[in-house]
Amino acid sequence: HVQLVESGGGSVQAGGSLRLSCAASGNTYTYNCMGWFRQAPGKEREGVAAIATAGGNEYYADSVEGRFTISHDNAKNTLYLQMNSLKPEDTAMYYCAADYSLPCSLFNSPDLAFGNFGQGTQVTVS
């Protein structure tokens, strides 16, 4: 049973920063791809960033490229999302995701879905 537990959300002013963490059950290298998704009220869930745990390749949505950085620490079984220069439109519930086989480069494809999600952590930017 995969467990993903997010933390680090909160309220911040525009231009500020937050770092989200996701504690994963087991070694992060167990998963082929890990990522972050978000969902704002009344909107569909969208992929924010993903990282291939083996090769370390990172992938970002255009809306966050250059402002967000995804990383993982296998020794701590933890995935991170550093969010800088936050904007009000970044306000959403953020979810950690992991999959054993999904190609990370396709993390945002509407035809594919991660197999495991956490419960989410709220980010509010005013």
TAJOUR-V809593 format. One record per backbone hydrogen bond with DSSP energy under -1.0 kcal/mol. NH is the residue of the N-H (numbers start at 1). CO is the residue of the C=O. Records with the same first field share a line. If there is no record, write none. Layout:
NH = CO / CO
This chain:
5 = 23
7 = 21
12 = 124
15 = 86
16 = 13
18 = 83
20 = 81
21 = 7
22 = 79
23 = 5
24 = 77
25 = 3
30 = 27
31 = 28
32 = 99
33 = 99
34 = 51
35 = 97
36 = 49
37 = 95
38 = 46
39 = 93
43 = 40
46 = 38
48 = 36
49 = 36
50 = 59
51 = 34
52 = 57
53 = 32
56 = 52
59 = 50
61 = 48
64 = 61
65 = 61
67 = 64
68 = 64
69 = 82
71 = 80
73 = 78
78 = 73
79 = 22
80 = 71
81 = 20
82 = 69
83 = 18
84 = 67
86 = 16
90 = 87
91 = 88
92 = 123
93 = 39
94 = 121
95 = 37
97 = 35
98 = 116
99 = 33
106 = 103
107 = 104
109 = 106
112 = 109
116 = 98
118 = 96
121 = 94
123 = 92
124 = 10
126 = 12
